[in-house]
Amino acid sequence: MKTYLVGGAVRDRLLGRPSGDRDWVVVGSTPQAMSALGYMPVGKDFPVFLHPQTKEEYALARTERKSGHGYHGFQVHASPEVTLEEDLARRDLTINAMAEDETGHVIDPYGGQRDLRDRVLRHVSPAFAEDPVRILRLARFAARFHDFGVAEDTVVLMRKMVEAGEVDHLVAERVWQELARGLMEDKPSRMFEVLRDCGALARLLPEVDRLWGVPQRADYHPEVDTGVHLMMVLDMSARLHTSLAVRYACLGHDLGKGTTPPDVLPRHLGHEGRSAQLLKQVNERLRVPVDCRELADVVAREHGNMHRSDTLNAAAVLRLLERCDAFRKPQRFREILQACECDARGRLGLQDEPYPQAERLSLALDIALAVPTAEVSAAAQQRGLRGEAIGQAIAQARTEALVQGGF
């Protein structure tokens, strides 16, 4: 029985990057032998065990054979006869197909160190084509290692996978999982560029894919192309270290521009409402978490009003706050402002411009929240007001506070 550190931990050590979880492969053992040593079995589809002390994952060396479509369409074979090289051969990329023994010696049968040096993402073997999730994983790694290129033969292979319909068999949960992780990388635009280049984006997110080639008014958008703008917005969301919900809102904020009638381009009147409708389709298809859905919906509907908010009077600002549900969810409102800032600064030549609307609307919310609504409500009831009239009295008090605050 021999144990090897494998995958990302080896790759990241060679790159000098911090690594997360460590994964191990065990060669020459059996499930019975692992259990006898105190390892706890956790794998459902193949033998994986938790170390009795460290709780790190130890998997028996295994091979895989394609038996159907999609992520689960595999037959797994694990036995003491499976070699380390055979186990590494089933992995996705050469940079993830390295191992390290107990002395620190790197076992690299497929050229991972070479590709790290050359900054290349390359598939290990033709078996890459057997699992469509690997397209998403490669795109995610491109967002993390954004100075790496993708090997041309790997791009060709991914295009063939898309043409064969493999990505159409991906389950929604796994697509969302990989997209969410890619959105949280340092340069999320790279993920979408890779997916678009191989044709997978048109299958998985056609609402996003159709944005390239859609023109915008050059006086507002010097970059002109809507797809280019979207990528700049996503990268700005990473630059500002925003949450996943904010980054997803950035992804969906302009979807409606892809359905603007050609005869009215490059204007996109009403695209906010169309974006919100298209987002509903994406949310259902990918089973997007509720917090991401809700934030993206508000940003899609209101980002134009946010950008114009410096022209709004006190009453209009209050209505904007109410539509954003800012009084019940003030922290979410801060995230809405973040997404809108990413949109405003995700434009050619404007990446370092300030976004004063965020500070102004944050101040407006603070002023309105400071209004003693319980006292206003009690006073309204003493005057005989009920129901909606009390709400109107509170709105009037908040409006007056905003006027006194300079709005």
Secondary structure, DSSP 4 states (H G I P E B T S, - for coil): -EEEEETHHHHHHHHT------EEEEES--HHHHHHTTPEE--SSS-EEE-TTT--EEEE-EEEEE-SSSTT-EEEEE-TT--HHHHHHTSSBGGGS-EE-TT-PEE-TT-HHHHHHHTEE-BSSGGGGG-THHHHHHHHHHHHSTT-EE-HHHHHHHHHHHHTTGGGG--HHHHHHHHHHHHTSS-HHHHHHHHHHHTHHHHH-HHHHTTTT-B--TTT-TT-BHHHHHHHHHHHHHHTT--HHHHHHHHHTTGGGGGS-GGGTT--TTHHHHHHHHHHHHHHHHT--HHHHHHHHHHHHHHHHHHTGGG--HHHHHHHHHHTTTTT-HHHHHHHHHHHHHHHHSSTT-TT---HHHHHHHHHHHHHHTS-HHHHHHHHHHTT--THHHHHHHHHHHHHHHHHTT-
